[in-house]
Amino acid sequence: MLEVIRKNINHLINKEGEITSFLIYPLLLIVIYEVFMRYAFNAPTTWGFEATTFLYGLHYMFGLAYTDAHDGHVKVDIFSSLAPARLQAILRIVTNLVFFMPVTVCLTIWGTKFAYLSTKGLEANSTSWAPPIWPLKILMAVCLLSLLIQGIANLIKDIQSLKE
């Protein structure tokens, strides 16, 4: 049962990562347009920099869970890599429960609260372009929840590796 849950979580996170990887294309187009307008016509846009910041931020946030699913986050495993596989699994479980889960749960709760308050107030950025930022805060909360769910999948995988 847990293996099915873990596989479904990994499938969901992989699809999320694959789909949101395409955010790089509108980001690239906006940067090219902004550079062209700035240097060819000396007419920079009022929205270009902010739009690229938002898109890159979303690209980064959606990449958190995907990177975690593929064990791509930076870690210092000089000593643990020399340990037997069972001890490595135990260390991953302990660090997941002691560090990762509490921090990610808090980030998810706080991110959700910020998204709720931002949505309630229909928050907009305080710049000349003044785009609404409440949708971005909702997406950030979703990304943090995805990271938490992926952490649970990793925990399931490590617990199952102890049983083998």
Secondary structure by P-SEA (a helix, b strand, c coil): caaaaaaaaaaaaaaaaaaaccaaaaaaaaaaaaaaaacccccccccaaaaaaaaaaaaaaaaaaaaaaaccccccccccccccaaaaaaaaaaaaacccaaaaaaaaaaaaaaaaaaaaacccccccccccaaaaaaaaaaaaaaaaaaaaaaaaaaaaaaac
